[in-house]
Amino acid sequence: MNTTIVIFANSVKHGRHCVAGKVVNSHQWIRPVSDMEGAELSDQQCLYENPHGKFKVKPLQKIEMNLSRSAPLISQPENHLISDQVWQQRYRIEENEVSNYLDTPESLWGAGNRVSYAQIESRAIDIGQSLYLIQASDLHLSKSDGRRRATFIYAGINYDLPVTDPNFEKHLVEPDNQQILCISLGEKYDPAGGNNYSCYKIVATIL
């Protein structure tokens, strides 16, 4: 199935790429993945082609890609398995068009920086979508001991989340007044290495 999406994230994940965007017409979220378990993409897999050559995808570009099948996870229902066809660029949207794609959830999966995976598994918390494009306020970026973080307010709730946007340093030096963020719910993870899994909230892109 060939689908054209507006790219809203190409963030760093395990040294590879987590790409996500919205279908141009329906505004449905798509997260292209490399296997049924939601694995990230390699450098080669997230290249697009245009008449000038092959390049790495960037936010706001319209990219036509071939998706072989839906590959939803309970915590990431938007996942779709990519085929081996090279992506094609179909121009881009302008910055003033980004607001047309905004989501307006009541919160970012509640307060705090994570969601209990046990609660997701038991359906106590239903993850209808694991990606949001939101208008934040009072955005502040910081870097300490190599850790990149964003604090901001959304729907009256204060959030303090890690940032995986590869352009973080640029935003740190030249703050953007738009304060539009792509927020992703990550894969299940236990930093202690046990079985107390959570899905952590991540700022994938600062637009």
Phi, psi and omega in degrees: 000120177275128183224138176254122180238152170273122182286127175241356177206135164219078189258170184275129179215111181053036181076004178241209190230134171250108183255141177206154178192181181243138176301134187306312186275313186272343185063021175287137178287142174226130171243102178290132182230164186263350173206176186289348178267005176085024183295148180292174183260149175281170175306316183293323184288340181251031172266146172243164182241139168218181185301345183264352180139204179246139185215161178281137183295146180230154176305145178082353174284147171266120184237125175269125181226154177262119180254124186280329178188159173290141182223056187292143167252159182298334180257354180215077186290347184273359186294136175226135181283129179277157171266187180266010178285140179290136179290151180239137177278135177237058181068213185201169171260159178271161182302326181287353177267348185301323183300337178292343185254006185294146170261154180228059179292160178294331176199175176265074182056042181087187178276176177083184187250008182203166174233132180297125180292328177299321179289328175292314181299321182278358182068014173295328172240122181262120179268091178291329172207148183249014179224137175223142169249111190233155173266111180265174173222160178054045182284130176227133180252146179210156177222125181216128182053036179081356181268127183256126185224157175231130170250141182196172177243133172223130180053037178078005182251134176275130178238147176225101190232152174290154182242131178246010178296122181294345179263021183305315184301320179296316180293328180295322181278321182238083182303140180262131183282347183294321181057036174264128185235142168262117182252132181238144172266117186285177178292163180296140188203139173235107183299339180275354178079016179259220180242018179267071188284146170223160170254118185271144177276136188227138169275104184277327182213141170250118184255000000 
